[in-house]
Amino acid sequence: LKPDSDDKNVSPHELVAFAQQQGLHALARVDGDPQRLRQFIDAGIPVLIETWLDHDGGMGHYRLVTGYDDSREEWIVYDSYISEGIDPKGPYPGIRMSYADLARLWRAFNRTYVLVYDDGRAAAAEAVVGEDMDDRTMWEQAQELAQSDAQANPQDAFAWFNLGSSLEALGRPADAAVAFDQARVIGLPWRMLWYQFAPFRAYYDSGRYDELIAVADATIATAGNIEETFYWKGRGLQALGDLEGARRAYQRAAELNSNYADAAAALTELGG
């Protein structure tokens, strides 16, 4: 999963691919909600969620939701980073997170969740996902929620970012790029684009290649080992006719992650 030990991010789709290679079923979805979490847990399926972590300026962080306590309005979560109150010599019970805290941190990633399950739980898992098994339906629901959030609080950068991600997935890159512009004007955490790459795709798909390269360069300046940023910089350079610059960017992406198929395909397109 991480050929470079200092890789800042393993994306949900990479986790899904790895689980499937082990012979398991796996899904990555957005548009999660508390009721679905409860239903998955009741079915014996823990849920990996992609969240924000309030630490050192903020960063992306996976948490595994394993239980809930409605009487205390708390989730029971396995967390590889937070260990406050945990006896290091005893069995690991997980930590407690309030419903409000988890909701706040989860929305930074458009409420993304990853499911891994065996044949015996496949029907139950897919029943809980429900109509969101269909990608378009899922993204339309996510777009509606993000639009509602942005209307309720126009200064909510995460709402605009989620709106952009959803619009890009729905094939509306120009509208998505405008939403991402608004999120950036309001102000995003400086590590945000270490983990989510829809803005790069939206700027590319809407023909805003200079903006794409500028955003990629700004991200590279904060972390020079994220393969996706080099890939998208390469796409922008290639679109502007700088084939040698594009080749160098793709090569760097491939060096950082030898499993990165998009970079390999881009290099092949340019003749290696």
Secondary structure, DSSP 8 states (H G I E B T S, - for coil): --SSTT-----HHHHHHHHHHTT-EEEEES---HHHHHHHHHTT--EEEEEEE-STT-EEEEEEEEEEETTTTEEEEE-SS--TT--TTS----EEEEHHHHHHHHGGGTT-EEEEE-GGGHHHHHHHHGGGGSHHHHHHHHHHHHHHHHHH-TT-HHHHHHHHHHHHHTT-HHHHHHHHHHHHHH---TTGGGT--HHHHHHHHTT-HHHHHHHHHHHHHH-TT-HHHHHHHHHHHHHTT-HHHHHHHHHHHHHH-TT-HHHHHHHHHTT-
